[in-house]
Amino acid sequence: MDHAHPSMQQDPALSSVVHRNIRALTEVRKREEGRKSASDRIADAVTCFAGSMWSVYVHAVLFGAWIVINLGWTPGVKRFDPSFVALAMVASVEAIFLSTFIMISQNRMQQVAERRAELDLQISLLTEHELTRAIHSLDDIAHRLGAYRPPEPELAEIKRDVDPEKVVEVIEQVEQRTEDAS
């Protein structure tokens, strides 16, 4: 029986399994978010702000005001950086910190992506194994019902289990040949 979250309206066009999977994925994302350290949260917040239009507006106002003041275009306001050396230094230091925050966020996102890719691979391997077993079962049923016919070469081929280590080995050989040819 499907136990829907009370606040989640189920779309009747989607199966209960799809709804279950959506809930499971949402829970995984919540757990991942909860595991983030304070420094990861700070890096994400800085990166989020730096990549927003608000950041553009704030920088346009601050740097614009700095430039206008230091060009001497504001009567009664003393120029504090007429050569713009301090502005260049502030912009450079900000760029260093922003790039560091962005790299921190990207590194964490890469780790999450690698975990998800590994999960996808595990599910794909499990699915391939289950499909191979299902083909064997269907072939056995057809044989018992007298509907058996000699397997076509393709059927015999798909009835074979895939050895993941062998697939990786062949991929590495092809990649090595490609690198050697370049």
C-alpha positions as CSV (number, residue, x, y, z in Angstrom):
1,M,0.0,0.0,0.0
2,D,1.3,3.5,-0.9
3,H,1.5,5.7,2.1
4,A,1.5,9.2,0.6
5,H,2.7,12.1,2.6
6,P,-0.4,14.0,3.7
7,S,0.7,17.3,2.2
8,M,1.6,15.7,-1.1
9,Q,-1.2,15.5,-3.7
10,Q,-0.7,12.5,-5.9
11,D,-1.0,12.9,-9.6
12,P,-3.3,10.1,-10.9
13,A,-1.4,10.1,-14.2
14,L,1.7,8.8,-12.3
15,S,2.0,5.4,-10.7
16,S,2.3,5.0,-7.0
17,V,5.9,3.7,-7.6
18,V,6.8,7.0,-9.3
19,H,5.3,8.9,-6.3
20,R,7.3,6.6,-3.9
21,N,10.5,7.3,-5.8
22,I,9.9,11.0,-5.8
23,R,9.4,10.9,-2.0
24,A,12.6,8.8,-1.6
25,L,14.7,11.2,-3.7
26,T,13.3,14.2,-1.8
27,E,14.3,12.5,1.5
28,V,17.8,11.7,0.2
29,R,18.2,15.4,-0.8
30,K,17.0,16.5,2.6
31,R,19.5,14.2,4.3
32,E,22.4,15.5,2.1
33,E,21.4,19.0,2.9
34,G,21.4,18.2,6.7
35,R,24.8,16.7,6.5
36,K,26.4,19.8,5.2
37,S,28.9,21.4,7.6
38,A,28.6,25.1,8.6
39,S,31.5,26.0,6.2
40,D,29.8,24.2,3.3
41,R,26.6,26.2,4.1
42,I,28.5,29.4,4.1
43,A,30.3,28.5,0.9
44,D,26.9,27.7,-0.7
45,A,25.3,30.9,0.5
46,V,28.2,33.0,-0.8
47,T,28.2,31.2,-4.1
48,C,24.5,31.5,-4.4
49,F,24.6,35.3,-3.7
50,A,27.6,35.8,-6.0
51,G,25.7,34.1,-8.8
52,S,22.6,36.2,-8.4
53,M,21.4,39.5,-10.0
54,W,21.4,41.0,-6.5
55,S,25.2,40.6,-6.5
56,V,25.4,42.4,-9.8
57,Y,23.2,45.2,-8.4
58,V,25.2,45.5,-5.2
59,H,28.5,45.6,-7.1
60,A,27.2,48.1,-9.6
61,V,26.2,50.4,-6.8
62,L,29.3,50.0,-4.7
63,F,31.8,50.1,-7.5
64,G,29.9,52.8,-9.3
65,A,29.8,55.0,-6.2
66,W,33.5,54.3,-5.6
67,I,34.4,55.4,-9.2
68,V,32.1,58.4,-9.2
69,I,33.5,59.7,-5.8
70,N,37.1,59.1,-6.8
71,L,36.7,60.8,-10.2
72,G,35.7,63.8,-8.2
73,W,32.2,64.0,-9.7
74,T,30.6,64.4,-6.2
75,P,30.9,67.9,-4.8
76,G,31.6,68.0,-1.1
77,V,32.8,64.3,-1.0
78,K,36.6,63.9,-0.7
79,R,38.3,61.5,-3.0
80,F,39.8,58.6,-1.0
81,D,41.2,56.5,-3.9
82,P,42.0,58.8,-6.8
83,S,44.4,56.2,-8.5
84,F,41.9,53.4,-8.0
85,V,44.6,51.2,-6.6
86,A,42.5,50.3,-3.5
87,L,39.5,49.5,-5.8
88,A,41.7,47.1,-7.8
89,M,43.0,45.5,-4.6
90,V,39.4,45.1,-3.2
91,A,38.2,43.6,-6.5
92,S,41.2,41.2,-6.6
93,V,40.8,40.0,-3.1
94,E,37.1,39.6,-3.6
95,A,37.8,37.5,-6.8
96,I,40.2,35.3,-4.9
97,F,37.7,34.6,-2.1
98,L,34.7,34.1,-4.5
99,S,36.7,31.7,-6.7
100,T,37.6,29.7,-3.5
101,F,34.0,29.6,-2.4
102,I,32.9,28.5,-5.8
103,M,35.5,25.7,-5.9
104,I,34.4,24.5,-2.4
105,S,30.8,24.3,-3.6
106,Q,31.8,22.6,-6.9
107,N,33.9,20.0,-5.1
108,R,31.0,19.1,-2.8
109,M,28.6,19.0,-5.8
110,Q,31.1,16.8,-7.6
111,Q,31.2,14.4,-4.7
112,V,27.4,14.2,-4.7
113,A,27.4,13.7,-8.5
114,E,29.9,10.8,-8.1
115,R,27.7,9.1,-5.4
116,R,24.7,9.5,-7.6
117,A,26.5,8.1,-10.7
118,E,27.7,5.1,-8.6
119,L,24.1,4.5,-7.5
120,D,23.0,4.8,-11.1
121,L,25.6,2.2,-12.1
122,Q,24.6,-0.2,-9.3
123,I,20.9,0.1,-10.3
124,S,21.8,-0.4,-14.0
125,L,23.8,-3.5,-13.2
126,L,21.0,-4.9,-11.0
127,T,18.5,-4.1,-13.8
128,E,20.6,-5.8,-16.4
129,H,21.0,-8.9,-14.2
130,E,17.3,-9.0,-13.5
131,L,16.4,-8.7,-17.2
132,T,18.8,-11.5,-18.0
133,R,17.1,-13.7,-15.4
134,A,13.7,-12.7,-16.8
135,I,14.8,-13.6,-20.3
136,H,15.9,-17.0,-19.1
137,S,12.6,-17.5,-17.3
138,L,10.6,-16.5,-20.4
139,D,12.7,-18.8,-22.5
140,D,12.1,-21.7,-20.1
141,I,8.4,-21.1,-20.0
142,A,8.3,-21.0,-23.8
143,H,10.2,-24.3,-23.9
144,R,7.8,-25.9,-21.4
145,L,4.7,-24.8,-23.3
146,G,6.1,-26.2,-26.5
147,A,6.5,-22.8,-28.0
148,Y,10.3,-23.2,-27.9
149,R,12.3,-22.5,-31.0
150,P,16.0,-22.5,-31.3
151,P,17.4,-19.2,-30.0
152,E,18.4,-16.6,-32.5
153,P,22.0,-15.5,-32.1
154,E,20.8,-12.2,-30.6
155,L,18.6,-14.0,-28.0
156,A,21.5,-16.2,-27.0
157,E,23.6,-13.1,-26.6
158,I,21.2,-11.2,-24.4
159,K,20.7,-14.3,-22.2
160,R,24.4,-13.9,-21.1
161,D,25.1,-12.1,-17.9
162,V,27.3,-9.0,-18.3
163,D,30.5,-9.0,-16.4
164,P,31.0,-5.4,-15.2
165,E,34.8,-5.9,-14.7
166,K,35.1,-7.2,-18.3
167,V,33.1,-4.2,-19.6
168,V,35.4,-1.8,-17.7
169,E,38.5,-3.7,-19.1
170,V,37.3,-3.3,-22.7
171,I,36.4,0.4,-22.2
172,E,39.9,1.0,-20.8
173,Q,41.5,-0.9,-23.8
174,V,39.5,1.2,-26.3
175,E,40.4,4.4,-24.5
176,Q,44.1,3.4,-24.5
177,R,44.0,2.7,-28.2
178,T,42.3,6.0,-28.8
179,E,45.0,7.8,-26.7
180,D,47.8,5.9,-28.5
181,A,46.3,6.9,-31.9
182,S,46.3,10.6,-31.0
